[in-house]
């Protein structure tokens, strides 16, 4: 990762609450675009959510990058 990269990844629950904000574990290509991002979440961080949204922000203007948002459905948690 580029230590001076202005981009930050945010993971939000289905209420818009921030679960995670990252500044260091994304992989970038030569155009400084994020090409890979991995984050393991604990069940208690999202167990009541039906979706998780991942967004990329530019810290220079504090705005979300165009077309950077991805929403993922969360499988229902079943206690055994």
N, C-alpha and C positions, 0 to 999 in steps of 0.2 A: 504494500500500500504506500501511496505517496503521503508522507507525513504532513506535507503542506497542502494537501487536497482540501478544498473548501466544502466537499460534500459529506453529508451525514445521513445515516440510515436511521429511520425511526420505525418501530413496530408498535401498532396501536390495537387495542381491543375493539370490540364492536360498538362500544360507547365513546370511542375516541380517546380513551385514557392511554397514556404512554406506558407501554410495557418495558420498552428498551430503547435507548438512543445510543448509537455507535459512532465512534470516530476513528476506529483503528483496524478492524478486521475484515475489510472488504478488499477484493482484488480488482485492479483496474487494467484497462488496455492502454495502448499508446495514445489514444485520444482522451485519456483521463476519464473514461466512462466506466462505471462499475459493471463488471462482468460476472462477479461471483460474490455472494454474501451468505455466510452460514452462521446461524445462531441457534443453539439449543435452548429451549425454554422449559422452565419448570411448570408442572401441571397447575400449581396454585397461581401462576401468573395469568392463565387464560381459561381455566376450567369452566367458568360461567359464560364464556363468549361463544357465539356461533360462528364468528369470523375473526380473522386477524388481518390487518392491513399493513403493508410495508410501503413506506414512502421515502423518497430521497429528497433532501433539502440542500440548498446552496446557502452556506452561512454568510456569503457576501451580501445577499439581499434578503435573507431569511425567508425565502419562498420555496415552495415545493417545485421541483423540476417538472416540466410538462411531460405527460405520459409516464411518470415514474411510479405511479401508485398501482399496487397489485393487492387484491383481496383474496384471501384463501379461506375456504370453509374448514372449520375445525370439526373433526369427528367427535361424536358424542362420547363422553367419558362414562364408562360403566364400571362400577365397583364390583369386585369379585367377592 
